[in-house]
Amino acid sequence: MNRRDFILIAGGVLASIKYCSPRLPSVSSCLDQSLIESGLNAMARADDWFGAHWGAALIAGSFLCAEAGLTEEAQSAIRAELDVLRVKKQEACRAFAHAPRQEDFIVPLKDSLLAAMDGGLREHGHAVIYTSLALRALQELPHLAIPAIVDPICGWNRVIAKVRPHAAPEDTTLYRDERHLVDATLMGLLRFEALVGHPGIHRPNFTHWITHTEALRRFKLEGFGDVWEAGCAGHRAHVATEVPVIRGADSADRTGVSLAAIQAESFWRDASRQEVWHEPWSLRGNPNGDWIAAGHLFKVLYAFFHVTREIQDDVLVQRCARILFERYFDPEVLGG
């Protein structure tokens, strides 16, 4: 796609986007609160900041099932996979002893996050993603805002803060609002549409683009202006990756990759997928193993629902879904 075509397409796409009220009604009555508690416990008990993926996945999975309008059959299938993760991490998910609630828990969480955002993008925005999910969880279960949970999560942010930024932002301009943020992410995805069906061409980590976008969007909606201002530059750096050149390869059929397909019960009940999901991840031997399935799939579906939920253009949503979810259907896809 050349620059002129992209501008024409993007103009039509953005003109078709209609944003409704971004705030969701309370879903407390629908949430599996035991999953959220397990997720917070697992984040706090992680061996390192990277290990907090598992707890964050449990939290996101609970919100996904409660909010995304999935069929009862799909929810049941997804919950079964969440239970597999919870059993696998049962020691980390174990409840902490009762303790008094830390009334000002938002302050240390936010301060540790701001330190991890300073100067640009660190580790794919993990600190933003983790903290957003932890805050959502603690808002639902405020009695769990105890030092044994809050302090380690702040600690992971402080560890991430010590990592040098991987992508120093060239553009530090604030997004106008959360709509502008979402537009930038979706337009960024569409730049890579020509790569669909070419698994051997490496693409950026689209999964983290979406989860990072949802986390920063949520901070904006919840009134965390300082987090928003600190996070826009890093997000811009995240989605600014150049599109690689395609040279002479035939395109694989991707008609089976869709949002409807990945939300269907059959996707989650598929025995061949479960076989690789339940085994440890490895780059060459099992690229769709547990780190991808349990560590990211719940989070990216949760995030994609919220990033696209106000968009009335279903064609746009489906195009972005095919780009984003291709790697979850085909483990040979490099990146994504």
QUIKA-V78874 format. One record per backbone hydrogen bond with DSSP energy under -1.0 kcal/mol. CO is the residue of the C=O (numbers start at 1). NH is the residue of the N-H. E is the energy in kcal/mol with one decimal. If there is no record, write none. Layout:
CO&NH&E, CO&NH&E
//
This chain:
2&6&-2.4, 3&7&-2.5, 4&8&-2.3, 5&9&-2.7, 6&10&-3.3, 7&11&-2.4, 8&12&-1.8, 9&13&-2.6, 10&14&-2.9, 11&15&-1.7, 27&30&-1.9, 27&31&-1.3, 31&33&-1.2, 32&36&-1.5, 33&37&-2.6, 34&38&-2.4, 35&39&-2.4, 36&40&-2.4, 37&41&-2.5, 38&42&-2.5, 39&43&-2.3, 40&44&-2.3, 41&45&-2.2, 49&52&-1.0, 50&53&-1.7, 51&54&-1.2, 52&56&-2.2, 53&57&-2.1, 54&58&-1.7, 55&59&-2.0, 56&60&-2.6, 57&61&-2.6, 58&62&-1.7, 59&63&-1.9, 60&64&-2.8, 61&65&-2.2, 62&66&-1.6, 63&67&-2.3, 64&68&-2.1, 71&75&-2.7, 72&76&-2.3, 73&77&-2.0, 74&78&-2.6, 75&79&-2.9, 76&80&-1.7, 77&81&-1.4, 78&82&-2.3, 79&83&-2.4, 80&84&-1.6, 81&85&-2.0, 82&86&-2.5, 83&87&-2.6, 84&88&-2.3, 85&89&-2.0, 87&90&-1.5, 89&93&-2.0, 102&105&-1.4, 104&107&-1.2, 105&109&-1.6, 106&110&-2.8, 107&111&-2.7, 108&112&-2.4, 109&113&-1.9, 110&114&-2.8, 111&115&-1.7, 112&116&-1.2, 117&120&-1.3, 121&166&-2.5, 122&125&-1.6, 123&126&-1.7, 125&129&-2.2, 126&130&-3.4, 127&131&-2.3, 128&132&-2.1, 129&133&-2.1, 130&134&-2.7, 131&135&-2.6, 132&136&-2.2, 133&137&-2.4, 134&138&-2.6, 135&139&-2.2, 136&140&-1.5, 137&141&-2.3, 141&144&-2.3, 142&145&-1.7, 144&146&-2.5, 145&102&-4.0, 146&149&-1.8, 146&150&-2.8, 147&151&-1.8, 149&153&-1.4, 150&154&-2.3, 151&155&-2.1, 152&156&-2.0, 153&157&-1.5, 154&158&-2.1, 155&159&-2.1, 156&160&-2.4, 157&161&-2.2, 159&162&-1.2, 160&163&-1.6, 167&121&-1.3, 177&181&-1.8, 178&182&-2.3, 179&183&-2.8, 180&184&-2.3, 181&185&-1.8, 182&186&-2.7, 183&187&-2.9, 184&188&-1.8, 185&189&-2.2, 186&190&-2.3, 187&191&-1.2, 189&192&-2.0, 190&193&-1.6, 192&195&-2.0, 193&196&-1.6, 195&198&-2.4, 197&252&-2.8, 198&201&-1.8, 199&334&-2.3, 204&206&-1.8, 204&336&-1.4, 205&209&-1.4, 206&210&-2.2, 207&211&-2.3, 208&212&-2.3, 209&213&-2.2, 210&214&-2.5, 211&215&-2.0, 212&216&-2.5, 213&217&-2.7, 214&218&-2.3, 215&219&-1.9, 216&220&-1.9, 217&221&-2.4, 218&222&-2.1, 219&224&-2.7, 220&223&-1.4, 223&225&-1.7, 224&228&-2.4, 225&229&-2.6, 226&230&-1.9, 227&231&-1.8, 228&232&-1.5, 231&235&-2.2, 232&236&-2.5, 233&237&-2.1, 234&238&-1.7, 235&239&-1.9, 254&257&-1.7, 258&262&-1.9, 259&263&-1.3, 264&268&-1.1, 265&269&-1.9, 270&274&-2.4, 271&275&-2.2, 272&276&-1.1, 273&277&-2.8, 274&278&-2.2, 276&279&-1.2, 279&290&-2.6, 282&286&-1.4, 286&282&-1.4, 286&289&-1.8, 289&292&-1.2, 289&293&-2.7, 290&294&-1.7, 290&295&-1.8, 292&296&-1.4, 292&297&-1.7, 296&300&-2.8, 297&301&-2.0, 298&302&-2.1, 299&303&-2.6, 300&304&-2.8, 301&305&-2.0, 302&306&-1.6, 303&307&-2.9, 304&308&-2.0, 308&311&-1.7, 312&314&-1.2, 313&317&-1.8, 314&318&-2.6, 315&319&-2.4, 316&320&-2.4, 317&321&-2.4, 318&322&-2.1, 319&323&-1.7, 320&324&-2.6, 321&325&-3.0, 325&328&-1.4, 326&329&-1.1, 326&330&-2.1, 330&333&-2.0, 334&203&-2.2
//
